[in-house]
């Protein structure tokens, strides 16, 4: 029988992965709408440090909020 602690850790990991997935999909859709598919790859690779900072900030904010 799994402990409550392992259930909570698994639940938190699942929420974190879903947050990242939703953020990635939303970001990709936003960049596609703004720049189009031809410039999407160049834009994302040119600003990869900003993307990583955004994703980390959202995860940290959700963790601190208790989500």
HTML snippet that shows the backbone in 3Dmol.js (N, CA, C, O; Angstrom):
<script src="https://3Dmol.org/build/3Dmol-min.js"></script>
<div id="view" style="width:600px;height:400px;position:relative"></div>
<script>
const pdb = `
ATOM      1  N   UNK A   1       0.835  -1.170   0.000  1.00  0.00           N
ATOM      2  CA  UNK A   1       0.000   0.000   0.000  1.00  0.00           C
ATOM      3  C   UNK A   1       0.888   1.245   0.000  1.00  0.00           C
ATOM      4  O   UNK A   1       1.740   1.390   0.877  1.00  0.00           O
ATOM      5  N   UNK A   2       0.704   2.140  -0.964  1.00  0.00           N
ATOM      6  CA  UNK A   2       1.550   3.336  -1.030  1.00  0.00           C
ATOM      7  C   UNK A   2       1.244   4.288   0.123  1.00  0.00           C
ATOM      8  O   UNK A   2       0.112   4.389   0.598  1.00  0.00           O
ATOM      9  N   UNK A   3       2.284   4.973   0.548  1.00  0.00           N
ATOM     10  CA  UNK A   3       2.112   5.912   1.646  1.00  0.00           C
ATOM     11  C   UNK A   3       1.514   7.219   1.134  1.00  0.00           C
ATOM     12  O   UNK A   3       1.488   7.483  -0.068  1.00  0.00           O
ATOM     13  N   UNK A   4       1.041   8.019   2.065  1.00  0.00           N
ATOM     14  CA  UNK A   4       0.457   9.321   1.717  1.00  0.00           C
ATOM     15  C   UNK A   4       1.516  10.227   1.121  1.00  0.00           C
ATOM     16  O   UNK A   4       1.241  10.995   0.200  1.00  0.00           O
ATOM     17  N   UNK A   5       2.734  10.135   1.650  1.00  0.00           N
ATOM     18  CA  UNK A   5       3.830  10.975   1.166  1.00  0.00           C
ATOM     19  C   UNK A   5       4.139  10.680  -0.308  1.00  0.00           C
ATOM     20  O   UNK A   5       4.339  11.610  -1.089  1.00  0.00           O
ATOM     21  N   UNK A   6       4.181   9.411  -0.692  1.00  0.00           N
ATOM     22  CA  UNK A   6       4.475   9.081  -2.092  1.00  0.00           C
ATOM     23  C   UNK A   6       3.316   9.503  -3.000  1.00  0.00           C
ATOM     24  O   UNK A   6       3.527   9.901  -4.145  1.00  0.00           O
ATOM     25  N   UNK A   7       2.097   9.411  -2.478  1.00  0.00           N
ATOM     26  CA  UNK A   7       0.935   9.856  -3.264  1.00  0.00           C
ATOM     27  C   UNK A   7       1.003  11.358  -3.492  1.00  0.00           C
ATOM     28  O   UNK A   7       0.724  11.827  -4.596  1.00  0.00           O
ATOM     29  N   UNK A   8       1.367  12.118  -2.469  1.00  0.00           N
ATOM     30  CA  UNK A   8       1.471  13.567  -2.591  1.00  0.00           C
ATOM     31  C   UNK A   8       2.583  13.954  -3.558  1.00  0.00           C
ATOM     32  O   UNK A   8       2.413  14.874  -4.358  1.00  0.00           O
ATOM     33  N   UNK A   9       3.712  13.268  -3.493  1.00  0.00           N
ATOM     34  CA  UNK A   9       4.821  13.556  -4.403  1.00  0.00           C
ATOM     35  C   UNK A   9       4.431  13.243  -5.844  1.00  0.00           C
ATOM     36  O   UNK A   9       4.754  14.008  -6.753  1.00  0.00           O
ATOM     37  N   UNK A  10       3.748  12.142  -6.056  1.00  0.00           N
ATOM     38  CA  UNK A  10       3.314  11.776  -7.405  1.00  0.00           C
ATOM     39  C   UNK A  10       2.287  12.781  -7.921  1.00  0.00           C
ATOM     40  O   UNK A  10       2.305  13.144  -9.097  1.00  0.00           O
ATOM     41  N   UNK A  11       1.408  13.222  -7.056  1.00  0.00           N
ATOM     42  CA  UNK A  11       0.392  14.206  -7.444  1.00  0.00           C
ATOM     43  C   UNK A  11       1.056  15.539  -7.810  1.00  0.00           C
ATOM     44  O   UNK A  11       0.678  16.164  -8.800  1.00  0.00           O
ATOM     45  N   UNK A  12       2.019  15.968  -7.038  1.00  0.00           N
ATOM     46  CA  UNK A  12       2.738  17.215  -7.319  1.00  0.00           C
ATOM     47  C   UNK A  12       3.515  17.120  -8.626  1.00  0.00           C
ATOM     48  O   UNK A  12       3.542  18.073  -9.405  1.00  0.00           O
ATOM     49  N   UNK A  13       4.140  15.988  -8.866  1.00  0.00           N
ATOM     50  CA  UNK A  13       4.887  15.796 -10.113  1.00  0.00           C
ATOM     51  C   UNK A  13       3.933  15.825 -11.307  1.00  0.00           C
ATOM     52  O   UNK A  13       4.237  16.428 -12.337  1.00  0.00           O
ATOM     53  N   UNK A  14       2.790  15.178 -11.164  1.00  0.00           N
ATOM     54  CA  UNK A  14       1.805  15.166 -12.239  1.00  0.00           C
ATOM     55  C   UNK A  14       1.311  16.580 -12.534  1.00  0.00           C
ATOM     56  O   UNK A  14       1.208  16.962 -13.700  1.00  0.00           O
ATOM     57  N   UNK A  15       1.003  17.364 -11.501  1.00  0.00           N
ATOM     58  CA  UNK A  15       0.563  18.739 -11.697  1.00  0.00           C
ATOM     59  C   UNK A  15       1.645  19.585 -12.363  1.00  0.00           C
ATOM     60  O   UNK A  15       1.347  20.412 -13.225  1.00  0.00           O
ATOM     61  N   UNK A  16       2.898  19.380 -11.967  1.00  0.00           N
ATOM     62  CA  UNK A  16       3.999  20.114 -12.575  1.00  0.00           C
ATOM     63  C   UNK A  16       4.149  19.791 -14.049  1.00  0.00           C
ATOM     64  O   UNK A  16       4.367  20.683 -14.868  1.00  0.00           O
ATOM     65  N   UNK A  17       4.032  18.516 -14.387  1.00  0.00           N
ATOM     66  CA  UNK A  17       4.132  18.114 -15.796  1.00  0.00           C
ATOM     67  C   UNK A  17       2.975  18.667 -16.622  1.00  0.00           C
ATOM     68  O   UNK A  17       3.167  19.094 -17.760  1.00  0.00           O
ATOM     69  N   UNK A  18       1.790  18.659 -16.053  1.00  0.00           N
ATOM     70  CA  UNK A  18       0.635  19.196 -16.767  1.00  0.00           C
ATOM     71  C   UNK A  18       0.759  20.708 -16.933  1.00  0.00           C
ATOM     72  O   UNK A  18       0.377  21.246 -17.973  1.00  0.00           O
ATOM     73  N   UNK A  19       1.288  21.400 -15.923  1.00  0.00           N
ATOM     74  CA  UNK A  19       1.533  22.834 -16.052  1.00  0.00           C
ATOM     75  C   UNK A  19       2.501  23.112 -17.194  1.00  0.00           C
ATOM     76  O   UNK A  19       2.265  23.993 -18.020  1.00  0.00           O
ATOM     77  N   UNK A  20       3.587  22.357 -17.232  1.00  0.00           N
ATOM     78  CA  UNK A  20       4.568  22.544 -18.302  1.00  0.00           C
ATOM     79  C   UNK A  20       3.971  22.249 -19.674  1.00  0.00           C
ATOM     80  O   UNK A  20       4.222  22.977 -20.634  1.00  0.00           O
ATOM     81  N   UNK A  21       3.190  21.191 -19.765  1.00  0.00           N
ATOM     82  CA  UNK A  21       2.587  20.820 -21.046  1.00  0.00           C
ATOM     83  C   UNK A  21       1.628  21.909 -21.527  1.00  0.00           C
ATOM     84  O   UNK A  21       1.663  22.294 -22.696  1.00  0.00           O
ATOM     85  N   UNK A  22       0.776  22.403 -20.635  1.00  0.00           N
ATOM     86  CA  UNK A  22      -0.170  23.459 -21.018  1.00  0.00           C
ATOM     87  C   UNK A  22       0.558  24.745 -21.378  1.00  0.00           C
ATOM     88  O   UNK A  22       0.181  25.429 -22.330  1.00  0.00           O
ATOM     89  N   UNK A  23       1.584  25.073 -20.631  1.00  0.00           N
ATOM     90  CA  UNK A  23       2.359  26.279 -20.918  1.00  0.00           C
ATOM     91  C   UNK A  23       3.070  26.154 -22.263  1.00  0.00           C
ATOM     92  O   UNK A  23       3.101  27.109 -23.039  1.00  0.00           O
ATOM     93  N   UNK A  24       3.638  24.988 -22.541  1.00  0.00           N
ATOM     94  CA  UNK A  24       4.335  24.780 -23.816  1.00  0.00           C
ATOM     95  C   UNK A  24       3.362  24.865 -24.988  1.00  0.00           C
ATOM     96  O   UNK A  24       3.653  25.525 -25.985  1.00  0.00           O
ATOM     97  N   UNK A  25       2.220  24.209 -24.878  1.00  0.00           N
ATOM     98  CA  UNK A  25       1.236  24.231 -25.966  1.00  0.00           C
ATOM     99  C   UNK A  25       0.717  25.651 -26.189  1.00  0.00           C
ATOM    100  O   UNK A  25       0.602  26.100 -27.330  1.00  0.00           O
ATOM    101  N   UNK A  26       0.406  26.351 -25.109  1.00  0.00           N
ATOM    102  CA  UNK A  26      -0.067  27.724 -25.234  1.00  0.00           C
ATOM    103  C   UNK A  26       0.976  28.645 -25.833  1.00  0.00           C
ATOM    104  O   UNK A  26       0.657  29.520 -26.639  1.00  0.00           O
ATOM    105  N   UNK A  27       2.225  28.445 -25.436  1.00  0.00           N
ATOM    106  CA  UNK A  27       3.310  29.268 -25.975  1.00  0.00           C
ATOM    107  C   UNK A  27       3.521  29.009 -27.460  1.00  0.00           C
ATOM    108  O   UNK A  27       3.727  29.941 -28.238  1.00  0.00           O
ATOM    109  N   UNK A  28       3.469  27.749 -27.846  1.00  0.00           N
ATOM    110  CA  UNK A  28       3.643  27.399 -29.253  1.00  0.00           C
ATOM    111  C   UNK A  28       2.512  27.983 -30.097  1.00  0.00           C
ATOM    112  O   UNK A  28       2.751  28.517 -31.181  1.00  0.00           O
ATOM    113  N   UNK A  29       1.295  27.880 -29.601  1.00  0.00           N
ATOM    114  CA  UNK A  29       0.169  28.447 -30.337  1.00  0.00           C
ATOM    115  C   UNK A  29       0.317  29.964 -30.448  1.00  0.00           C
ATOM    116  O   UNK A  29       0.063  30.540 -31.506  1.00  0.00           O
ATOM    117  N   UNK A  30       0.727  30.604 -29.361  1.00  0.00           N
ATOM    118  CA  UNK A  30       0.914  32.052 -29.389  1.00  0.00           C
ATOM    119  C   UNK A  30       1.976  32.489 -30.380  1.00  0.00           C
ATOM    120  O   UNK A  30       1.783  33.459 -31.113  1.00  0.00           O
ATOM    121  N   UNK A  31       3.102  31.777 -30.408  1.00  0.00           N
ATOM    122  CA  UNK A  31       4.176  32.122 -31.348  1.00  0.00           C
ATOM    123  C   UNK A  31       3.739  31.843 -32.787  1.00  0.00           C
ATOM    124  O   UNK A  31       4.057  32.613 -33.694  1.00  0.00           O
ATOM    125  N   UNK A  32       3.019  30.756 -32.995  1.00  0.00           N
ATOM    126  CA  UNK A  32       2.526  30.448 -34.339  1.00  0.00           C
ATOM    127  C   UNK A  32       1.571  31.525 -34.839  1.00  0.00           C
ATOM    128  O   UNK A  32       1.649  31.934 -35.997  1.00  0.00           O
ATOM    129  N   UNK A  33       0.677  31.981 -33.980  1.00  0.00           N
ATOM    130  CA  UNK A  33      -0.274  33.011 -34.383  1.00  0.00           C
ATOM    131  C   UNK A  33       0.454  34.322 -34.663  1.00  0.00           C
ATOM    132  O   UNK A  33       0.132  35.025 -35.620  1.00  0.00           O
ATOM    133  N   UNK A  34       1.427  34.645 -33.832  1.00  0.00           N
ATOM    134  CA  UNK A  34       2.122  35.936 -33.958  1.00  0.00           C
ATOM    135  C   UNK A  34       3.086  35.965 -35.136  1.00  0.00           C
ATOM    136  O   UNK A  34       3.089  36.928 -35.902  1.00  0.00           O
ATOM    137  N   UNK A  35       3.909  34.921 -35.295  1.00  0.00           N
ATOM    138  CA  UNK A  35       4.979  34.942 -36.287  1.00  0.00           C
ATOM    139  C   UNK A  35       4.764  33.999 -37.467  1.00  0.00           C
ATOM    140  O   UNK A  35       5.385  34.181 -38.514  1.00  0.00           O
ATOM    141  N   UNK A  36       3.921  33.020 -37.325  1.00  0.00           N
ATOM    142  CA  UNK A  36       3.720  32.047 -38.393  1.00  0.00           C
ATOM    143  C   UNK A  36       4.696  30.892 -38.278  1.00  0.00           C
ATOM    144  O   UNK A  36       5.692  30.984 -37.560  1.00  0.00           O
ATOM    145  N   UNK A  37       4.417  29.814 -38.978  1.00  0.00           N
ATOM    146  CA  UNK A  37       5.254  28.615 -38.839  1.00  0.00           C
ATOM    147  C   UNK A  37       6.667  28.777 -39.399  1.00  0.00           C
ATOM    148  O   UNK A  37       7.581  28.075 -38.966  1.00  0.00           O
ATOM    149  N   UNK A  38       6.858  29.684 -40.346  1.00  0.00           N
ATOM    150  CA  UNK A  38       8.185  29.833 -40.943  1.00  0.00           C
ATOM    151  C   UNK A  38       9.198  30.432 -39.973  1.00  0.00           C
ATOM    152  O   UNK A  38      10.367  30.049 -39.994  1.00  0.00           O
ATOM    153  N   UNK A  39       8.776  31.350 -39.135  1.00  0.00           N
ATOM    154  CA  UNK A  39       9.689  32.035 -38.229  1.00  0.00           C
ATOM    155  C   UNK A  39       9.650  31.488 -36.807  1.00  0.00           C
ATOM    156  O   UNK A  39      10.407  31.952 -35.954  1.00  0.00           O
ATOM    157  N   UNK A  40       8.787  30.512 -36.533  1.00  0.00           N
ATOM    158  CA  UNK A  40       8.619  30.006 -35.179  1.00  0.00           C
ATOM    159  C   UNK A  40       9.900  29.415 -34.620  1.00  0.00           C
ATOM    160  O   UNK A  40      10.307  29.775 -33.516  1.00  0.00           O
ATOM    161  N   UNK A  41      10.538  28.528 -35.341  1.00  0.00           N
ATOM    162  CA  UNK A  41      11.735  27.850 -34.845  1.00  0.00           C
ATOM    163  C   UNK A  41      12.852  28.849 -34.570  1.00  0.00           C
ATOM    164  O   UNK A  41      13.519  28.775 -33.538  1.00  0.00           O
ATOM    165  N   UNK A  42      13.050  29.768 -35.483  1.00  0.00           N
ATOM    166  CA  UNK A  42      14.102  30.772 -35.291  1.00  0.00           C
ATOM    167  C   UNK A  42      13.823  31.619 -34.054  1.00  0.00           C
ATOM    168  O   UNK A  42      14.731  31.888 -33.268  1.00  0.00           O
ATOM    169  N   UNK A  43      12.567  32.041 -33.878  1.00  0.00           N
ATOM    170  CA  UNK A  43      12.207  32.873 -32.733  1.00  0.00           C
ATOM    171  C   UNK A  43      12.424  32.135 -31.414  1.00  0.00           C
ATOM    172  O   UNK A  43      12.989  32.691 -30.472  1.00  0.00           O
ATOM    173  N   UNK A  44      11.976  30.889 -31.352  1.00  0.00           N
ATOM    174  CA  UNK A  44      12.104  30.120 -30.114  1.00  0.00           C
ATOM    175  C   UNK A  44      13.571  29.887 -29.776  1.00  0.00           C
ATOM    176  O   UNK A  44      13.964  30.065 -28.623  1.00  0.00           O
ATOM    177  N   UNK A  45      14.388  29.494 -30.745  1.00  0.00           N
ATOM    178  CA  UNK A  45      15.803  29.240 -30.463  1.00  0.00           C
ATOM    179  C   UNK A  45      16.569  30.514 -30.134  1.00  0.00           C
ATOM    180  O   UNK A  45      17.535  30.484 -29.371  1.00  0.00           O
ATOM    181  N   UNK A  46      16.144  31.623 -30.703  1.00  0.00           N
ATOM    182  CA  UNK A  46      16.809  32.895 -30.419  1.00  0.00           C
ATOM    183  C   UNK A  46      16.505  33.369 -29.001  1.00  0.00           C
ATOM    184  O   UNK A  46      17.309  34.080 -28.399  1.00  0.00           O
ATOM    185  N   UNK A  47      15.349  32.981 -28.466  1.00  0.00           N
ATOM    186  CA  UNK A  47      14.926  33.422 -27.137  1.00  0.00           C
ATOM    187  C   UNK A  47      14.786  32.259 -26.161  1.00  0.00           C
ATOM    188  O   UNK A  47      13.938  32.307 -25.271  1.00  0.00           O
ATOM    189  N   UNK A  48      15.590  31.231 -26.307  1.00  0.00           N
ATOM    190  CA  UNK A  48      15.456  30.040 -25.467  1.00  0.00           C
ATOM    191  C   UNK A  48      15.695  30.368 -23.993  1.00  0.00           C
ATOM    192  O   UNK A  48      15.068  29.752 -23.131  1.00  0.00           O
ATOM    193  N   UNK A  49      16.567  31.305 -23.678  1.00  0.00           N
ATOM    194  CA  UNK A  49      16.804  31.658 -22.281  1.00  0.00           C
ATOM    195  C   UNK A  49      15.552  32.280 -21.653  1.00  0.00           C
ATOM    196  O   UNK A  49      15.251  32.021 -20.488  1.00  0.00           O
ATOM    197  N   UNK A  50      14.846  33.075 -22.397  1.00  0.00           N
ATOM    198  CA  UNK A  50      13.599  33.660 -21.903  1.00  0.00           C
ATOM    199  C   UNK A  50      12.513  32.614 -21.704  1.00  0.00           C
ATOM    200  O   UNK A  50      11.752  32.678 -20.740  1.00  0.00           O
ATOM    201  N   UNK A  51      12.443  31.653 -22.614  1.00  0.00           N
ATOM    202  CA  UNK A  51      11.458  30.572 -22.493  1.00  0.00           C
ATOM    203  C   UNK A  51      11.727  29.746 -21.242  1.00  0.00           C
ATOM    204  O   UNK A  51      10.804  29.408 -20.501  1.00  0.00           O
ATOM    205  N   UNK A  52      12.997  29.424 -21.014  1.00  0.00           N
ATOM    206  CA  UNK A  52      13.338  28.634 -19.822  1.00  0.00           C
ATOM    207  C   UNK A  52      13.029  29.409 -18.545  1.00  0.00           C
ATOM    208  O   UNK A  52      12.539  28.837 -17.571  1.00  0.00           O
ATOM    209  N   UNK A  53      13.313  30.699 -18.549  1.00  0.00           N
ATOM    210  CA  UNK A  53      13.002  31.530 -17.391  1.00  0.00           C
ATOM    211  C   UNK A  53      11.499  31.599 -17.155  1.00  0.00           C
ATOM    212  O   UNK A  53      11.051  31.525 -16.010  1.00  0.00           O
ATOM    213  N   UNK A  54      10.723  31.738 -18.209  1.00  0.00           N
ATOM    214  CA  UNK A  54       9.266  31.760 -18.085  1.00  0.00           C
ATOM    215  C   UNK A  54       8.744  30.458 -17.503  1.00  0.00           C
ATOM    216  O   UNK A  54       7.944  30.470 -16.567  1.00  0.00           O
ATOM    217  N   UNK A  55       9.190  29.339 -18.049  1.00  0.00           N
ATOM    218  CA  UNK A  55       8.708  28.041 -17.578  1.00  0.00           C
ATOM    219  C   UNK A  55       9.092  27.814 -16.124  1.00  0.00           C
ATOM    220  O   UNK A  55       8.276  27.340 -15.333  1.00  0.00           O
ATOM    221  N   UNK A  56      10.337  28.150 -15.763  1.00  0.00           N
ATOM    222  CA  UNK A  56      10.784  27.973 -14.380  1.00  0.00           C
ATOM    223  C   UNK A  56      10.007  28.883 -13.434  1.00  0.00           C
ATOM    224  O   UNK A  56       9.670  28.472 -12.324  1.00  0.00           O
ATOM    225  N   UNK A  57       9.723  30.097 -13.851  1.00  0.00           N
ATOM    226  CA  UNK A  57       8.982  31.042 -13.014  1.00  0.00           C
ATOM    227  C   UNK A  57       7.562  30.555 -12.765  1.00  0.00           C
ATOM    228  O   UNK A  57       7.059  30.653 -11.645  1.00  0.00           O
ATOM    229  N   UNK A  58       6.924  30.042 -13.780  1.00  0.00           N
ATOM    230  CA  UNK A  58       5.557  29.533 -13.618  1.00  0.00           C
ATOM    231  C   UNK A  58       5.547  28.329 -12.688  1.00  0.00           C
ATOM    232  O   UNK A  58       4.680  28.227 -11.820  1.00  0.00           O
ATOM    233  N   UNK A  59       6.489  27.423 -12.854  1.00  0.00           N
ATOM    234  CA  UNK A  59       6.555  26.266 -11.963  1.00  0.00           C
ATOM    235  C   UNK A  59       6.827  26.681 -10.526  1.00  0.00           C
ATOM    236  O   UNK A  59       6.211  26.150  -9.601  1.00  0.00           O
ATOM    237  N   UNK A  60       7.738  27.617 -10.330  1.00  0.00           N
ATOM    238  CA  UNK A  60       8.046  28.098  -8.990  1.00  0.00           C
ATOM    239  C   UNK A  60       6.838  28.791  -8.362  1.00  0.00           C
ATOM    240  O   UNK A  60       6.532  28.569  -7.190  1.00  0.00           O
ATOM    241  N   UNK A  61       6.162  29.617  -9.130  1.00  0.00           N
ATOM    242  CA  UNK A  61       4.969  30.301  -8.615  1.00  0.00           C
ATOM    243  C   UNK A  61       3.881  29.308  -8.214  1.00  0.00           C
ATOM    244  O   UNK A  61       3.245  29.465  -7.172  1.00  0.00           O
ATOM    245  N   UNK A  62       3.670  28.296  -9.036  1.00  0.00           N
ATOM    246  CA  UNK A  62       2.660  27.278  -8.700  1.00  0.00           C
ATOM    247  C   UNK A  62       3.075  26.479  -7.472  1.00  0.00           C
ATOM    248  O   UNK A  62       2.232  26.131  -6.645  1.00  0.00           O
ATOM    249  N   UNK A  63       4.353  26.189  -7.346  1.00  0.00           N
ATOM    250  CA  UNK A  63       4.838  25.460  -6.169  1.00  0.00           C
ATOM    251  C   UNK A  63       4.634  26.295  -4.908  1.00  0.00           C
ATOM    252  O   UNK A  63       4.165  25.786  -3.889  1.00  0.00           O
ATOM    253  N   UNK A  64       4.987  27.577  -4.979  1.00  0.00           N
ATOM    254  CA  UNK A  64       4.852  28.446  -3.815  1.00  0.00           C
ATOM    255  C   UNK A  64       3.389  28.700  -3.466  1.00  0.00           C
ATOM    256  O   UNK A  64       3.056  28.914  -2.300  1.00  0.00           O
ATOM    257  N   UNK A  65       2.523  28.678  -4.460  1.00  0.00           N
ATOM    258  CA  UNK A  65       1.089  28.868  -4.218  1.00  0.00           C
ATOM    259  C   UNK A  65       0.441  27.603  -3.666  1.00  0.00           C
ATOM    260  O   UNK A  65      -0.695  27.640  -3.192  1.00  0.00           O
ATOM    261  N   UNK A  66       1.144  26.508  -3.726  1.00  0.00           N
ATOM    262  CA  UNK A  66       0.613  25.258  -3.190  1.00  0.00           C
ATOM    263  C   UNK A  66      -0.211  24.469  -4.179  1.00  0.00           C
ATOM    264  O   UNK A  66      -0.953  23.569  -3.786  1.00  0.00           O
ATOM    265  N   UNK A  67      -0.097  24.783  -5.440  1.00  0.00           N
ATOM    266  CA  UNK A  67      -0.856  24.057  -6.471  1.00  0.00           C
ATOM    267  C   UNK A  67      -0.137  22.809  -6.889  1.00  0.00           C
ATOM    268  O   UNK A  67      -0.626  22.074  -7.747  1.00  0.00           O
TER     269      UNK A  67
END
`;
const viewer = $3Dmol.createViewer("view");
viewer.addModel(pdb, "pdb");
viewer.setStyle({}, {cartoon: {color: "spectrum"}});
viewer.zoomTo();
viewer.render();
</script>
